[in-house]
Structure formats: C-alpha cells, structure tokens
C-alpha cells in the first residue's frame, strides 16, 4: 500500500472470505531430501532442530504450541474468560485469564486470524440472540468482544507498518528523532543489565520483567510500561533493547514489535508521548503487591505500606522484616520523577520543531490509521 486510505476495507474484505473447510482425512508423505556435508543418508529431525537439547524442556511455565491448544484457548475465551476482557486486561493479575492468550498461536500460524475473527463474530451473534430472547447474558460480553475485535484490527494495522516500510526495524519512523538516545554517553550498560534482569529497584518493573522471563508472556500495558521505563527513565535506545524483548516474547511478531517499540519510545511523530509512572501503575494494577510478591520473592515479607516503594522503609522495619534495601533488594537505579521529566523535555523539544511536524505529517500519510478510533493515539 502507498498509503492507508484503503487498508481497512481491504482488510475487512479479506477477513470475510470463506474459511477453507477442514479436510476429513489427510494423506501425505513428507520426504526430507536435504543433504548435509559428509552425510549420504537422510538427516534425522533432531539434527535439524535449532533448539538446543537443554532448552527443549523449558515448557512447564509456558503455553504449549499446536492447533489443538490454539482452538482450546479460543473456545475457553469465548465460553468463559472473554466476558472480563475489557475490565481485566490492564492488570497483570487479571489479564492472565481475561486476555485471549491467542497471540503466540497467531504469531506461529497455529490458528488463522480469519478463523479467530469469524468465530468471535459468531459468538457475538449468539449472545445478541440470547439477549433478544430474554435469556440472561453477562453484560460484559458485548463490550468485551467488541473491544477484542478492535484490538485484533490493531494487530494487522501495526503489522502493515513494517510491510509498508521494513526500514523501521533499524531507524525511527520520524527521522527527526534519530539522534535521541544515541549520543556517546546515552547508553548505560549498568541500567540495561538491571532492566533486563529485573533488578532495577522498582518492584513492579522487576516483577513484570521476571514474569516475562519465566513465561514468555505479559499483558500489553505492562509491556508498554517496561519499554517506557527503559526508553524514558533509563534513556536507553529502543533499537538496543529490541533484541532482548524479541528473545523473551513467546509471541514475538516483528510487525508489532518494532512499531510498538517506537510508539512507546515516542519516535514515530504521530503518537502521543506515553510515559508511564511505574509506581502509580503498581498501585493501580497491583494494590496489595500480590503480583510483586510472586515474582520478586525477596520482598514477600515487606508490609503493604512499603511494597511499591520499599526504599522508604525505616531501618527498624527493614530489620524486623529481614529485608535490607541495598543488600537483599537494590536501591532504585534512577529517580523516577526526575528522569521522566528530563526525558519528556528532550522528546518534546524535538516534537515542537517545524521540521519535525512536516516529517510527522508524511509519516501519518503513509502509516496513520484512517479509522475514527485511532490506535496511533
């Protein structure tokens, strides 16, 4: 596409095409003819695998692949879990079940987007019919399924960005921001390592990263918060944090990955600046510290009053609960308020320039959503 004027109708037309019927039986023969140096016989499947043997058992805490699991996940979402989608997707506690959890299966092709969309629309009609007939229907269904379909549309919207402009994997959509976070002293390896390992001194940030490392999945808001913290508070280049996240996301999709990284880093030119207060997010989404205590076990004995800001614990309290900040758990590596203020000013200074506005308009013409509800902000 040269621009986005026809994207939505073309996508709608494609998604409404009939699905291929499921074959009643499949007869196939797969021949492996690849010849390896020094081998005359057909190679074994294990010899072709890219996954080291020691990593093939790392499945206990992660979703399992395959069409059967994908279809089961879709069914459970439409029969039960989906009714709380709208209200439950923000917190990493409720999102675990409220989200569809279909992203890995869509990424790896275990289920098609067309099948998901058409199945959801059938469910919508079913619940509408039940409501019209006077049968009891949870009011959350209508709102949640509509919201889910909207986000599915966003998925294709972002993937289209990379298809239209593959260069955004390596450069900013709006080139006016190209110099930000790339000056000689901007990269801080200590900050990066602490963020990557979940040891920043901010409990909610660390819990989210450790959850991601363990499961390969985290809800969208928390992913955005991790990127916001890295690119604003720590002032790290989105290009240099991209590989780590790509490796740990079980649902890594390049077409979503790079546009979203840039959107959260504020370098697209067409998005509102998204700077998350990680402490506020913690108090809003994990008020009692349940999520924090699960993934940052060294803080389990910390009282609720200090669970989001343990560095504020008095020395006596630290001694009583057996958690010494700076020894058992790190001090915050940056000042949240000061670092965010400085970063926002730097980005804002570029955003206000006339040349930036001209370039941003060009970006919007090529990539901006034409729908009334713009996922681009």
Steps between C-alpha positions, in 0.01 A plus 500: 500500500618852419284638780232387746192628316384154392653290776190446716259404220757268343567333835127461565451348155782252556380397846146437373608247239379145569730286708648191343305190605671262738606188304336177614821314447852590409736275315843638450857386479779731609840428354807664643751533218738746661858384462752602764878502446648163580159326510352270244188399689195710584568718807312439821244754615694559822805592297303771322356661811621848587402461866784371720410183687538666840230753406238255374366428848439868587126466451350462847411867548426585138216451256534190285482522123273330250163549335321292764620728780417807289141389440455408865624845602258670262210288626570572866525871421163510324320278752627648824817709525408761240219661697756682717729597211425875512524531875786258559767567239688779682616318813756219460300308760162493325643520146646154545155354435300796363722542194440261213857360522481429126799714402759218491272287284435784257871579486604144424210427264329238718170679445400753237388855565204445268387201702525697825309801368221297342464280808479805727232655279295180522527522878387863488189402307430219745509731801289759316245232422488382860451857620222560246328183617504625858758249616755606764824620343793653688509868390878482475484284189385766253758754612783248524454334162475837327819612673674176410414534129629857509835385637519224243461771237785695665717191467473508122532879501842482664623207293411701188745770612797263472375360170472851359834616638738219607765759590319580827675198651821702498404870490242730652174545313541875539865567423501823702543282811790300358760665726311445828648242739794450262749754623838365626404496869133400466539122522541372854588131514436481875148635453437261212617194693290592803191550281564180303538290816217657699723666758428872460388563858145570382300194614223514239743545211712213628197275554382561144838423349547186709151383407588550136824308539315210665195475276577680175176694536383820668195716438529797265487783754784349698709444188448865411601600852825301476589674173399841636720452807794388287475775238400793721614440857817315398536683165592181313482471121198299389710328232736361762230366733308345209701174476452412868123542482484314169674204660276484807162565332348164419274688259775710339359647181735743318211698350374580848834510677674786321204737449400452864853557629514824306153603611585449867837675453330802340688494169215449251397865477130409496446359849435666832792480741445199726703527819376260765542572868611155610411566865151619410452200272605274786250652739222497238555150361645312798373688805581228754826396337377150414672500161816657641535242777453214254781605268726693738504252791769692689228757580236255627531610862482873420182664641236620253579859594848471350463227237498748210775722642709277729782755514274710722495235773656623826816320607314340789232360269763365262665323790171360632389355164846378405531702179788745473465738205833519325593151613203263454334719239658789306444869548318667206755548222350838401267759646169427328363856497821680407601258224152507345487880507835533326416241235161653421662839455756358257234333288268799520774736378532296181125460460441878501735570210338597169710249309379221728136592432556478124664158531227381739233591244679285243507212749128535564422502129679169458425324829227680692169331571201628304247366750317724744661326797867529422734244656777748426379727776 
